[in-house]
Amino acid sequence: MNSLQLRLALGLFISLLCAVSLLWWQTKLSIRQLAEDNVAEHLEHDAEAILAAVYTDSSSAIALNVTGIEPVYTKLHSGQYYQVASGRQIIKSPSLGEDHLAVPAVAAGSRQRLYLRGPRQQPLLIMAFGYQKDGRPITVAIAEDLSPTSQLIADFQRRFSIIAAVLLMVLVLVQIAILRAGFRPLARLQTQLRALERGERSQIDTDVPLEVSALVGEVNRLLTVLEQRLQRKRNALADLAHALKTPLTVLKQLAGDDAFRQHPELGAMLTSQTTHMQRLMERVLKRARLAGFGSAAAKFDLHQEIPVLIEVLKKMYREKNLTIHFSAPPAGLLPIDREDMLELAGNLLDNACKWARSTVNIRLECDQAIRLSVEDDGPGVEESAIETLMQRGARLDESVGGHGLGLSIAKMIVEQYGGKLLLGRSKDLGGFRVEAVLTTH
């Protein structure tokens, strides 16, 4: 679970659930306790009334004057019962019928609360009180059926449970709204980071919460430093190549000097090396010209970049009057660094234009991977020579300009993205075909 918002939401939901459950449980206990205390207080009043009706008859046995006792105690199984005991003498309420209450003797001045089953197995709350009257101990037990009270408590609990559930849902919705509002700046920051990844922006807005402001500032600073370093490297390479062109031209002209004519092998070696160095510098200048001034964070917009690249190469090989066909999916923004893709496509297209007679095809497909294929109608290569081509600096025909680094550099770029470079013969054009497969995840 990597989502901070989900973690907080789950934690708060569990907290709310525990709080509401604890409130429900405590309310249930409190309501039952209050109801039973109320019943017990009522039973105590009845016990005092019954004690007042107890007297000792002529035979020194206890008797009960029922004239002052509530009529509910005379109705059979009414749910209201009493039992008076003194020694072995027991007086029961008519409502008990043949049954009796299994109540122990209680010392004078004491009381007991008991929970027993009644004549019809209904739950009874029994209050047993110990008294002293006319010099003899008396235990008065008063019982009441708890079924009606329990039913009222159950009804209350159902209503309270519904209210608690609705309250929990409302609190969860309020909590979600609060979390979304609190995380909205972070969601906007996430959107900006994705836009930065796609190359649609070069900096992140600094209007962010205080907790992440330092991080955003550091990211913006690193982006600025990276952009400046990249631009300095581009400029330095271009400046170096320009600066060396004149000295190399002078060295190349020296090969025709009289001193070198006396040693033709030295002149040929000097000419060969200076020519090779000039080609290397031309490559650096061409790369700088193709790269332009793109952002370091920019992604590759193939419908914008490839046509420009094709036009540049057509101008570079204008004497061939090449036809370059380009096909690609409508979604033109690729999740790959602009410089890397320009370097890769530029190398492959440059190599194809160099060997093509009249036609070059470039096709780009995007599914689970990025597939860039370039093919030409040139002479192509034999399968036995493919492995040689992948070696850095290898060239099969010295008569064609170049320094043999294109395919090896393309292979290096492809391998950086966990992909592979496939070489072979074009089925459509009959010449050389190269396919670069890049994985972006």
Buried (B, 14 or more C-beta within 10 A) or exposed (E): EEEEBEEBBEEBBEEBEEEBEEEBEEBBEEBBEEBBEEBBEBBBEBBEBBBEBBEBEEEEEBBBEBEEBBEBBEEEBBBBBBBBBBEEEBBBBBBBEEBBBEBEEBEEEEBBEBEEEBBEEBBBBBBBBBBEBEEBBBBBBBBBBBBEBBEEBEEBBEEBBEEBEEEBEEBBEEBBEEBEEEBEBBEBBEEBBEBBEBBBBBBBEEEBEEEBEEEBEEBBEEBEEBBEEBBEEBEEBBEEBEEBBEEBEEBBEBBEEEEBEEEEEEBEEBBEBBBEBBBBBBBBBBBBEBBEEBBBBBBBBBBEBBEEBBEBBBEBBEEBEBEBEBEBEEEBBBBBBBBBBBBBBBBBBBBBBBBBBEBBBBBBBBEEBBBBBBBBBBBBBEEEEBEEBEEEEBBEEEEEEBBBBBBBBBBBBBEEBEBBBBBBBBEEBBBBBBBBBBEEE
